[in-house]
Amino acid sequence: MLGYHVPDPDEAMLVSGGRAADNAPFRVVIGRGNWVMPFFRKVSYLSLAMFEAEISERCVTKQAIQLDVRAVIAFKVANDTVSIVNAAQRFLSEQEREMSVLTGRIFSGHLRSIVGSMTVEEIIRERQKLADEVLVASKVEMSNIGLWVDSFQIQSIDDGNLGYITALSAPHNAAVQRDANIAQAQAAQLAAQAQQESERRQAEYARETALLRAQYQRDIDKANAEAAQAGPLAQAVALQEVLTAQAEQARKQAQLREEQLQAEVVKPARAEAERVRILAEAEADRTRIQAEAAASNNRIALDQLLIEQLPEIVKQAAQGLSQANLTVLNGPDGVSELVNGMVGQGLTVYNSLQKALSSDNDQQDG
């Protein structure tokens, strides 16, 4: 968009030609866009990315021994406005080359100074201490020009084939070689011991295996002998078990047959006998009841006959009385008494006949 500018994430936009805060020569914009009036304002960009500078410096130690030291510096423009202004005023025209050259010179000077205060042994033994002291000494000057140092690493230290560093390492190398020889000898000894132990264990294993085989063979022979001796006995025991099993089977079969006979013959026969007995008892009861009924019927018939004949008996008696020469003294009452007496005699005769018949029936039942 015309007049609107946006810096990259690793850039600072510098707007000159107008007023800026804190009496700065230009306005600094980071991480956002800004309107810029064309023709009246100018926009420039300063990189905030990481840069790298390498140095290779010949230094003289405290012992006057020359050492070639190579190192690398990682740096960038600081993020605050003051640092950006300071760096822009110094490196904006040719930022990368000028910053790398100036940074290398600053670190080279401090490196020579600090190496000159140390011995070769200290430098070799405490390389990190050397790097930390150079970094601390350089940070103040780097901050003044708006730069921030992320790291300073010493890559190599060389005495230029003087042999000093080699001589320093000779005892260590000898010790290392000695330790290596000792370790090798110990390893060889351990290997020999391990081989001896392995051979001993193999021999022991072979001996134990032979003993186990012999014991196994003895157990087999013993088992075979016991089996041969126990063969007839085992056969007899087996035969006895077979006979016992057969006898048990026969007993179970007989028991089963007995149960079948009970179910098929005995129980049906008992049931039939019980049925016949019940039928006989029923028939006897029926005959007795019929006889009693017949006797009862006979008595009823006789009673009926006597009752039917009773008037005739009275009549015949009356006829006899009519032909007889009787004198009735008390008139009608006397006649009634006479008639009543005749009826009473008829009833007496009836009762006598009934008792006689009952006695005959009782004798026949007995």
C-alpha positions in Angstrom: 0.0 0.0 0.0 1.3 3.4 -0.9 3.0 5.1 2.1 2.5 2.2 4.4 5.6 0.1 5.3 6.0 -3.1 7.4 9.4 -4.4 8.5 10.3 -8.1 8.5 10.3 -9.9 11.8 14.1 -9.7 12.0 14.3 -6.1 10.9 14.1 -2.6 12.4 12.5 0.1 10.2 14.2 3.5 10.5 12.1 6.5 9.5 14.1 9.7 9.1 13.0 13.2 8.1 10.7 14.0 11.0 10.7 14.2 14.8 11.5 11.2 16.9 11.2 10.5 20.6 14.1 11.1 23.1 15.8 13.3 20.6 16.7 10.4 18.4 17.9 11.2 14.9 15.2 9.0 13.4 12.2 6.9 14.5 12.6 3.2 15.1 9.7 0.8 14.3 9.9 -2.9 15.2 7.3 -5.6 14.6 4.5 -3.4 13.2 3.7 -1.3 10.2 3.6 2.5 9.9 2.4 5.2 7.6 5.3 7.1 6.0 4.7 10.3 4.1 6.2 10.0 0.7 8.9 12.5 -0.4 9.0 14.0 3.1 10.2 10.9 5.0 12.8 8.2 4.2 12.6 4.6 5.2 15.7 2.4 5.9 16.0 -1.1 7.3 18.5 -2.5 9.8 18.8 -6.2 10.2 18.4 -7.7 13.6 19.5 -11.2 12.5 22.4 -13.2 13.9 25.9 -12.6 12.4 29.1 -14.6 12.8 32.8 -13.5 12.9 35.9 -15.7 12.9 39.2 -14.6 14.2 42.7 -16.2 14.0 45.2 -14.4 16.2 48.8 -15.0 17.1 49.2 -14.4 20.8 52.1 -14.4 23.2 51.7 -16.1 26.5 53.1 -15.1 29.9 56.0 -17.5 29.1 56.7 -15.6 25.8 55.5 -18.6 23.8 53.6 -17.8 20.7 50.3 -19.5 20.2 47.9 -19.3 17.2 44.3 -19.1 18.5 41.3 -19.5 16.4 37.8 -18.5 17.7 34.3 -17.7 16.4 31.9 -15.0 17.7 28.1 -15.0 17.3 26.6 -11.5 17.6 23.7 -9.3 16.5 22.2 -5.8 16.9 20.5 -5.5 20.3 16.7 -5.1 20.3 16.4 -1.9 22.3 16.0 1.5 20.5 19.3 3.0 21.8 21.3 0.0 20.5 19.5 0.1 17.2 20.3 3.8 16.8 23.9 3.3 17.7 24.3 0.3 15.3 22.5 2.1 12.5 24.7 5.1 12.7 27.8 2.9 12.4 26.8 0.0 10.1 23.7 0.9 8.1 25.6 1.5 4.9 27.3 -1.9 4.9 26.0 -3.6 7.9 27.3 -7.2 7.7 30.9 -6.6 6.6 31.6 -3.6 8.9 30.0 -5.3 11.9 32.0 -8.5 11.4 35.3 -6.6 10.9 34.9 -4.4 13.9 33.7 -7.2 16.1 36.7 -9.3 15.1 39.1 -6.5 16.0 37.5 -5.9 19.3 37.7 -9.6 20.3 41.2 -10.0 18.9 42.6 -7.2 21.1 41.1 -8.6 24.2 42.2 -12.1 23.3 45.8 -11.1 22.9 45.6 -9.2 26.2 44.2 -12.1 28.2 46.4 -14.7 26.7 49.5 -12.6 27.6 48.5 -12.9 31.3 48.3 -16.7 31.2 50.7 -19.6 30.8 50.4 -22.3 28.1 49.4 -24.8 30.8 46.6 -22.6 32.0 45.3 -21.9 28.5 45.3 -25.6 27.6 43.8 -26.7 31.0 41.3 -23.8 31.3 40.2 -23.0 27.8 36.7 -22.1 28.9 38.1 -19.6 31.5 40.0 -17.9 28.7 36.8 -17.7 26.6 34.7 -16.3 29.4 37.3 -13.6 30.3 37.5 -12.4 26.6 33.7 -12.3 26.4 33.3 -10.3 29.5 36.0 -7.8 28.5 34.5 -7.4 25.0 30.8 -6.9 26.0 31.2 -3.3 27.2 32.7 -2.2 23.9 30.2 -4.2 21.9 27.3 -2.7 23.8 28.6 0.8 23.1 28.3 0.2 19.3 24.8 -1.4 19.8 25.8 -5.1 19.4 25.0 -8.0 21.6 27.2 -11.1 21.8 25.5 -14.5 22.1 28.6 -16.6 22.3 32.4 -16.8 22.0 34.0 -20.2 21.3 37.7 -21.0 21.0 38.1 -23.5 18.3 41.8 -24.3 18.4 45.1 -23.5 20.1 48.4 -24.2 18.3 52.1 -23.5 19.1 53.2 -23.4 15.5 55.1 -26.7 15.6 57.3 -25.6 18.5 56.5 -28.9 20.2 55.7 -27.3 23.5 52.1 -28.4 23.6 53.2 -31.8 22.4 55.8 -32.0 25.2 53.1 -31.0 27.6 51.0 -33.8 26.4 53.8 -36.4 26.3 53.5 -37.4 30.0 49.8 -37.6 29.6 50.2 -39.5 26.4 52.7 -41.8 28.2 50.3 -42.2 31.1 47.5 -42.9 28.7 49.6 -45.4 26.8 50.7 -47.0 30.0 47.2 -47.2 31.2 46.2 -48.6 27.9 48.9 -51.2 28.1 47.9 -52.1 31.6 44.3 -52.2 30.6 45.2 -54.4 27.7 47.3 -56.7 29.9 44.5 -56.8 32.4 42.0 -57.6 29.6 44.3 -60.3 28.4 44.6 -61.7 31.9 40.9 -61.6 32.4 40.4 -63.2 29.0 42.8 -66.0 30.0 41.0 -66.4 33.3 37.7 -66.4 31.6 39.0 -69.1 29.1 40.3 -71.2 32.0 37.0 -70.8 33.9 35.1 -71.7 30.7 37.3 -74.8 30.3 36.8 -75.7 33.9 33.1 -75.4 33.7 33.0 -77.4 30.5 35.0 -80.2 32.1 32.7 -80.0 35.2 29.7 -80.1 32.9 31.0 -83.1 31.0 31.7 -84.9 34.3 28.3 -84.1 35.7 26.7 -85.2 32.5 28.6 -88.5 32.6 27.5 -89.1 36.2 23.9 -88.3 35.3 24.0 -90.6 32.3 25.4 -93.4 34.5 22.8 -92.8 37.2 20.1 -92.7 34.5 21.3 -96.0 33.0 21.3 -97.6 36.5 17.8 -96.4 37.1 16.7 -97.8 33.8 18.3 -101.2 34.6 16.8 -101.3 38.0 13.4 -100.5 36.6 13.7 -103.2 34.0 14.7 -105.7 36.6 11.8 -104.8 38.9 9.5 -104.9 35.9 10.7 -108.4 35.0 10.3 -109.6 38.6 7.0 -108.0 39.0 5.6 -109.3 35.7 3.9 -112.5 37.1 2.7 -110.7 40.2 1.3 -107.9 38.1 -0.5 -110.4 35.8 -2.0 -112.2 38.9 -3.1 -108.9 40.3 -4.5 -107.9 37.0 -6.3 -111.3 36.7 -7.7 -110.9 40.2 -9.0 -107.5 39.4 -10.6 -108.8 36.2 -12.3 -111.6 38.1 -13.5 -109.2 40.7 -14.8 -106.9 38.1 -16.6 -109.8 36.4 -18.2 -111.0 39.7 -19.3 -107.5 40.4 -20.8 -107.2 36.9 -22.6 -110.6 37.4 -24.0 -109.5 40.7 -25.3 -106.3 39.2 -26.8 -108.2 36.3 -28.6 -110.6 38.8 -29.8 -107.7 40.8 -31.1 -106.1 37.6 -32.8 -109.4 36.6 -34.4 -109.7 40.0 -35.7 -106.2 39.7 -37.0 -107.0 36.2 -38.8 -110.1 37.6 -40.3 -108.1 40.4 -41.6 -105.5 37.9 -42.7 -108.0 35.2 -44.0 -111.1 37.2 -44.3 -110.7 41.0 -45.9 -107.3 41.1 -48.5 -108.1 38.4 -49.3 -111.5 40.1 -49.8 -109.8 43.4 -51.9 -107.1 41.8 -54.1 -109.9 40.1 -54.5 -111.8 43.4 -55.5 -108.6 45.1 -58.0 -107.9 42.3 -59.5 -111.4 42.6 -59.8 -111.1 46.4 -61.5 -107.7 46.2 -63.9 -109.1 43.5 -64.7 -112.1 45.7 -65.3 -110.0 48.7 -67.5 -107.8 46.6 -69.5 -110.8 45.3 -70.0 -112.2 48.9 -71.2 -108.8 50.1 -73.5 -108.7 47.1 -74.9 -112.2 47.8 -75.4 -111.4 51.5 -77.2 -108.1 50.7 -79.4 -109.9 48.2 -80.3 -112.6 50.8 -81.1 -110.0 53.4 -83.1 -108.1 50.9 -85.0 -111.4 50.0 -85.7 -112.2 53.6 -86.9 -108.7 54.2 -89.1 -109.0 51.1 -90.5 -112.3 52.4 -91.4 -110.8 55.8 -93.0 -107.8 54.1 -95.0 -110.1 51.8 -96.1 -112.2 54.8 -97.1 -109.2 56.7 -99.0 -107.9 53.8 -100.7 -111.3 53.4 -101.7 -111.4 57.1 -102.9 -107.9 56.9 -105.0 -108.7 53.9 -106.4 -111.9 55.6 -107.0 -110.1 58.9 -110.5 -108.9 57.9 -111.4 -112.4 56.7 -110.3 -113.8 60.0 -112.4 -111.3 61.9 -115.3 -112.0 59.5 -115.2 -115.7 60.1 -115.0 -115.1 63.8 -118.0 -112.8 63.5 -119.9 -115.4 61.6 -119.2 -117.9 64.3 -120.4 -115.5 66.8 -123.6 -114.9 64.9 -124.4 -118.7 64.9 -123.4 -119.0 68.5 -126.0 -118.6 71.3 -124.4 -115.6 73.1 -126.0 -113.2 75.4 -124.8 -109.6 75.4 -125.6 -108.0 78.8 -124.5 -104.5 78.4 -126.1 -103.6 75.0 -124.1 -101.7 72.4 -121.1 -101.3 74.6 -121.0 -105.0 75.1 -121.1 -105.5 71.4 -118.2 -103.1 70.9 -116.3 -104.9 73.6 -117.0 -108.2 71.9 -115.9 -106.9 68.5 -112.8 -105.3 69.9 -111.9 -108.6 71.6 -112.2 -110.4 68.3 -110.0 -107.9 66.6 -107.5 -108.2 69.4 -107.5 -112.0 69.0 -106.9 -111.5 65.3 -104.0 -109.3 66.0 -102.6 -111.8 68.5 -102.8 -114.5 65.9 -101.0 -112.2 63.5 -98.2 -111.4 66.0 -97.7 -115.1 66.7 -97.4 -115.9 63.0 -95.0 -113.0 62.5 -92.7 -114.2 65.3 -92.8 -117.7 64.1 -91.7 -116.5 60.6 -88.9 -114.3 62.1 -87.6 -117.3 64.0 -87.5 -119.4 60.9 -85.6 -116.7 59.0 -83.1 -116.4 61.8 -82.4 -120.1 61.8 -81.9 -120.1 58.1 -79.4 -117.2 58.3 -77.5 -119.0 61.1 
